[in-house]
């Protein structure tokens, strides 16, 4: 993880999709613009997915929407509130930060698109690459297995993800603090859960640094 012989005080790994970048409003906007749903405002991505899938040829329609959101329209997606400031504050305290994402490179609905390139463009445009996270510490992996392997290889002391299935994976070391980003009634196997990056930063500052 570190380019020097001295290990950082703390290595914090962060997922990308739905943890750093949020898509709920973008999905809702596209559904409204294209007449797919009459009133999608306020629906989460998962609620929208079920509503779209319930329509005729809904599965194909949902895959096309995903290709648009994660590819051509990703520039319209918003960063999670407070995430950039949290990363900057953790870096100022001596922590290292890496981004590790499980993301298909090419969507089945449109193999011409390169979703990794689109994600890099979003990170550049929103000021995450460079000062906040060095490019050599940003990884997009084609499978969840490879994502877990990358988390382990990067030596993450903390990992933040919106998917509990990732945090509950037995391949993650027991020493890694597991933080679930989002609202969850049950977060078994996690050390902390919050949908607020200010709270996540405070937890890491107080419990890990």
Beta strands, then each sheet from edge to edge (+ up, - down):
strand 1: 10-14
strand 2: 21-22
strand 3: 78-79
strand 4: 95-102
strand 5: 138-141
strand 6: 158-161
strand 7: 177-181
strand 8: 192-194
sheet 1: 5+ 4+ 1+ 6+ 7+ 8+
sheet 2: 2+ 3-
end
